[in-house]
Amino acid sequence: MQNEVQFSFEKAPSSIFGYVFRPIALVYFYSKKTNVWIPVWGIVDTGADYTLLPRGYAEKLGIDLIRDCDEYTTFGIGGEEKSKIFKHAILRIGN
């Protein structure tokens, strides 16, 4: 039997709706560089094709952005950006 994972909701200001409640989760990414789990808080988006992390996590996780990643153009509400995609992350949510 698998453990159930529940998410908390964070109240955040919204220029459109006044306030919104975003589902957040503590996700652990495994760092091959330090052999430890790095905790990262993020918004849960069950419809997302991928997850974006700030560039600073690449060094903590031992990811070489040029050697280990592919570059793609991503599109979203904020427009178009170049993003590095690392396809081999090891992560866990809950136990």
Backbone as JSON, one array per atom type, in Angstrom:
{
  "sequence": "MQNEVQFSFEKAPSSIFGYVFRPIALVYFYSKKTNVWIPVWGIVDTGADYTLLPRGYAEKLGIDLIRDCDEYTTFGIGGEEKSKIFKHAILRIGN",
  "N": [[0.85, -1.19, 0.0], [0.59, 2.19, -0.86], [1.85, 5.26, 0.54], [-0.21, 8.0, 1.3], [-0.05, 11.2, -0.15], [-0.41, 14.47, 0.85], [-1.14, 17.87, 0.09], [-0.33, 21.15, 1.16], [-1.97, 24.36, 1.12], [-1.09, 27.53, -0.05], [-1.78, 30.84, 0.67], [-1.84, 33.44, -1.6], [-1.22, 36.68, -3.01], [-3.11, 37.96, -5.78], [-3.23, 39.69, -8.79], [-5.45, 39.58, -10.34], [-7.53, 38.09, -9.06], [-7.52, 38.92, -6.42], [-6.85, 37.19, -4.08], [-5.34, 33.96, -4.21], [-5.26, 30.42, -3.69], [-2.6, 28.38, -3.61], [-1.49, 25.09, -4.33], [1.12, 23.63, -2.56], [4.24, 21.85, -2.29], [6.76, 19.99, -0.59], [9.55, 18.97, -2.12], [12.1, 16.63, -2.7], [15.22, 16.7, -4.19], [17.74, 14.64, -5.45], [21.17, 15.03, -4.94], [23.87, 14.31, -6.85], [26.33, 15.35, -6.6], [26.82, 15.94, -3.88], [25.74, 13.77, -2.62], [23.35, 13.92, -1.12], [19.94, 14.65, -0.18], [18.26, 17.4, -1.49], [16.13, 19.8, -0.25], [13.27, 21.31, -1.75], [10.83, 23.73, -2.04], [7.81, 23.87, -3.85], [5.28, 24.77, -6.28], [2.49, 22.73, -6.84], [1.69, 21.34, -9.85], [-0.28, 19.52, -11.56], [-0.73, 19.26, -14.25], [1.55, 19.92, -15.57], [4.22, 19.64, -17.93], [6.87, 19.66, -17.34], [9.14, 20.72, -14.74], [10.31, 23.82, -13.57], [13.27, 25.04, -12.15], [15.09, 27.46, -10.22], [18.19, 28.67, -11.58], [20.36, 28.46, -9.8], [20.11, 26.03, -8.45], [21.25, 24.1, -10.07], [24.05, 23.9, -9.68], [24.1, 23.06, -6.97], [22.94, 20.56, -7.26], [24.73, 19.27, -8.81], [24.65, 19.5, -11.59], [25.68, 20.03, -14.84], [25.0, 22.64, -16.82], [25.53, 22.94, -19.55], [26.71, 20.52, -20.52], [25.01, 18.48, -19.46], [22.37, 19.11, -20.08], [19.59, 19.84, -22.3], [18.69, 22.51, -24.49], [15.72, 24.38, -24.68], [12.99, 26.29, -26.01], [10.68, 27.76, -23.99], [7.21, 28.4, -23.33], [4.85, 30.51, -21.79], [2.63, 32.14, -19.45], [4.1, 34.44, -18.92], [5.43, 34.84, -21.28], [8.01, 34.05, -23.62], [10.88, 32.03, -23.13], [14.29, 30.89, -22.93], [15.15, 27.72, -21.81], [16.9, 25.34, -19.83], [16.83, 21.88, -19.99], [16.92, 19.18, -17.9], [16.88, 15.81, -17.93], [17.16, 13.69, -16.16], [16.68, 13.75, -13.41], [16.6, 12.78, -9.99], [14.12, 12.37, -7.73], [11.94, 12.86, -4.87], [8.75, 12.76, -3.27], [7.18, 13.11, -0.25], [7.29, 10.06, 1.68]],
  "CA": [[0.0, 0.0, 0.0], [1.38, 3.41, -0.94], [1.5, 6.34, 1.47], [-0.94, 9.11, 0.69], [0.63, 12.49, -0.07], [-1.33, 15.59, 0.87], [-0.48, 19.13, -0.14], [-0.85, 22.34, 1.82], [-2.28, 25.45, 0.2], [-0.51, 28.8, 0.37], [-2.54, 32.01, 0.23], [-0.94, 34.36, -2.29], [-1.94, 37.76, -3.68], [-3.31, 37.85, -7.22], [-3.71, 40.96, -9.36], [-6.73, 39.33, -11.01], [-8.55, 37.55, -8.17], [-7.32, 39.38, -5.05], [-6.01, 36.16, -3.48], [-5.52, 32.6, -4.68], [-4.66, 29.41, -2.83], [-1.78, 27.52, -4.47], [-1.02, 23.87, -3.68], [2.58, 23.59, -2.49], [4.79, 20.59, -1.8], [8.2, 19.89, -0.35], [10.09, 17.95, -3.01], [13.53, 16.42, -2.46], [16.02, 16.35, -5.36], [18.99, 14.0, -5.05], [22.38, 15.65, -5.48], [24.99, 13.39, -7.07], [27.54, 16.07, -6.2], [27.03, 15.85, -2.43], [25.08, 12.55, -2.14], [22.32, 14.24, -0.14], [18.67, 15.12, -0.73], [18.11, 18.85, -1.4], [14.7, 20.13, -0.18], [12.82, 22.42, -2.58], [9.39, 23.98, -2.01], [7.31, 24.24, -5.16], [3.85, 24.73, -6.55], [2.07, 21.48, -7.46], [0.96, 21.54, -11.09], [-0.44, 18.17, -12.08], [-0.79, 19.28, -15.7], [2.82, 20.4, -16.12], [5.07, 18.69, -18.65], [8.18, 19.71, -16.69], [9.24, 21.65, -13.61], [11.42, 24.75, -13.66], [13.93, 25.44, -10.91], [16.07, 28.53, -10.42], [19.51, 28.24, -12.07], [21.26, 28.17, -8.68], [20.01, 24.63, -8.03], [22.08, 23.25, -10.93], [25.33, 23.66, -9.0], [23.84, 22.26, -5.76], [22.59, 19.2, -7.66], [25.81, 18.7, -9.61], [24.22, 19.45, -12.99], [26.38, 20.93, -15.76], [23.94, 23.14, -17.71], [25.91, 22.78, -20.96], [26.95, 19.11, -20.83], [23.96, 17.58, -19.01], [21.02, 19.6, -20.39], [19.2, 20.29, -23.64], [18.05, 23.83, -24.43], [14.42, 24.49, -25.34], [12.25, 27.53, -25.82], [9.45, 27.48, -23.27], [6.2, 29.43, -23.48], [3.92, 30.54, -20.67], [1.92, 33.4, -19.23], [5.08, 35.53, -18.97], [6.04, 34.96, -22.6], [8.91, 33.03, -24.15], [12.2, 32.01, -22.49], [15.16, 29.73, -23.17], [15.29, 26.93, -20.59], [17.73, 24.13, -19.88], [16.05, 20.75, -19.54], [17.68, 18.03, -17.39], [15.88, 14.74, -17.98], [17.51, 12.54, -15.33], [16.63, 14.1, -11.99], [16.08, 11.81, -9.04], [13.42, 13.16, -6.72], [10.91, 12.17, -4.1], [7.75, 13.55, -2.55], [6.73, 12.27, 0.87], [8.22, 8.97, 2.04]],
  "C": [[0.88, 1.24, 0.0], [0.91, 4.41, 0.1], [0.8, 7.46, 0.7], [-0.13, 10.39, 0.89], [-0.42, 13.57, -0.13], [-0.54, 16.88, 0.72], [-1.15, 20.24, 0.65], [-1.16, 23.38, 0.75], [-1.75, 26.75, 0.8], [-1.34, 29.94, -0.19], [-1.56, 33.01, -0.37], [-1.76, 35.46, -2.98], [-2.0, 37.53, -5.18], [-3.85, 39.17, -7.74], [-5.08, 40.8, -10.02], [-7.82, 38.98, -10.01], [-8.46, 38.06, -6.72], [-6.38, 38.43, -4.31], [-6.33, 34.83, -4.15], [-4.85, 31.67, -3.67], [-3.94, 28.41, -3.72], [-1.35, 26.27, -3.71], [0.5, 23.83, -3.71], [3.04, 22.25, -1.92], [6.29, 20.74, -1.56], [8.69, 18.69, -1.16], [11.59, 17.85, -2.72], [14.19, 15.97, -3.76], [17.33, 15.77, -4.87], [20.17, 14.67, -5.74], [23.47, 14.61, -5.62], [26.31, 14.03, -6.64], [27.85, 15.86, -4.72], [26.43, 14.59, -1.81], [24.09, 12.81, -1.02], [21.05, 14.68, -0.89], [18.54, 16.61, -0.46], [16.62, 19.17, -1.35], [14.37, 21.38, -1.01], [11.3, 22.56, -2.44], [8.94, 24.41, -3.38], [5.81, 24.16, -5.24], [3.53, 23.42, -7.28], [1.25, 21.82, -8.7], [0.83, 20.19, -11.78], [-0.54, 18.12, -13.61], [0.51, 19.71, -16.36], [3.58, 19.29, -16.84], [6.45, 18.61, -18.03], [8.12, 20.74, -15.57], [10.46, 22.53, -13.78], [11.95, 25.07, -12.27], [14.84, 26.61, -11.21], [17.45, 27.95, -10.77], [20.45, 27.82, -10.95], [21.21, 26.72, -8.21], [20.9, 23.71, -8.86], [23.4, 22.93, -10.23], [25.14, 22.78, -7.77], [23.59, 20.79, -6.11], [23.66, 18.53, -8.51], [25.47, 18.56, -11.08], [25.01, 20.49, -13.78], [25.36, 21.36, -16.82], [24.26, 22.98, -19.19], [26.01, 21.3, -21.33], [25.73, 18.22, -20.55], [22.55, 17.94, -19.48], [20.84, 19.9, -21.87], [18.54, 21.65, -23.49], [16.77, 23.83, -25.27], [13.88, 25.9, -25.14], [10.94, 27.15, -25.14], [8.51, 28.67, -23.4], [5.26, 29.36, -22.28], [3.25, 31.9, -20.58], [2.86, 34.6, -19.38], [5.75, 35.69, -20.32], [6.93, 33.77, -22.92], [10.27, 33.16, -23.49], [12.98, 30.8, -22.98], [15.33, 29.03, -21.83], [16.19, 25.74, -20.85], [16.92, 23.0, -19.29], [16.99, 19.6, -19.17], [16.69, 16.89, -17.21], [16.12, 13.6, -16.98], [17.53, 12.86, -13.83], [16.07, 12.93, -11.18], [15.42, 12.61, -7.94], [12.4, 12.32, -5.99], [9.99, 13.19, -3.45], [7.21, 12.64, -1.46], [7.76, 11.2, 1.18], [8.62, 8.15, 0.84]]
}
